[in-house]
């Protein structure tokens, strides 16, 4: 029994001082059910994606979803976490419940509130998604981890500063058209390429424009089994999914290959019965620009070490042969960790139903690919979506 997305909701990402984890969860859960045209009593199961790791004093947050409607009381509800792939972990958990026949309708919510945390603690909390015996003392938190990855990539494949700046500029330009994005400003290549007072180096060769944003936000979607979905006003099906988990220590693998991500792409595309070239667009996990560059190679868009070609030749631009991160990606949209993977699925479903915000819509979008990763290519999730109604 396959699953489909039949409704969704998405808050703006960014600094939201007036909100709490609870208010964000309640808002998107309520709106997603209304968008799907269902009532709370029709929900069979609930999955919440919430990383936390110290960002929220309130832990054990699964039951906060029940605050959206009294009829959700007593529904089986689970919180899942898989670092920065927490949102996709929640989505895939819901898909599995439907495939197993354990549920007909599943409500999936992803949330994070990060901006109320002092900057020094933000880096410490994010480093919990690394292997602490090796990386726990890395300066500048997870930016430091990816700074080391970028430095190693430059040593092996040459200076890629131009390519990273092109990726940052592309995603910031795309983010202008996304009303949910935290930063809606076209910064341009020159600003992203040059070190300046407003764009200093953060870690290794990574500048501020190479790093995703600290964000608050939430997203939700309603999943239904295919038979139920086809009776609803629109439905976006999961043509293929894959989850591949790799070693946590970077010392146990070639970190420049993102092998777990590559295998997840291979498995999902095979399950969907397609090749990468069949996709209309991809939403990928650009927590740092070096990540998007390596992900071009992992998804099979270029050979290893040649990812720069995809951005330099315009392949991944909005009007290129495979648009990547037309939402602005994590770079411009923001990265409230538990919400990110759910957001990727919501925005991709919007693309496939022709409901993406004006200016963001990919022409004739038929198949969408999503890659969401936790840690440095440790938790790797791929979804291939298509409209079925």
Buried (B, 14 or more C-beta within 10 A) or exposed (E): EBBBBBBBBBBBBBBBEEBBBBBBBBBBBBBBBEBBEBEBEBBBBBBBBBBBBBBBEEEEBBBBBBBBBEBBEEBBBEBBBBBBBBBBBBBBBBBBBBBEEEBBBBBBBBBBBBBBBEEEBBBBBBBBBBBEEBBEEBEBBBBBBBBBBBBBBBEEBEEBBBBBBBBBBBBBBBBBBBEBBBBBEEBEBEBBBEEEEEBEEBBBBBBBBBBBBBBBBBBBBBBBBBEBBBEBEBBBBBBBBBBBBBEBBBEEBEBBBBBBBBBBBBBBBEBBEBEBEBBBBBBBBBBBBBBBBBBBBBBBBBEBBEBBBBBEEEBBBBEBEBBBBBBBBBBBBBBBBBBBBBBBBBBBBBBBBEEBBEEBBBEEBBBBBBBBBBBBBBBBBBBBBBBBB
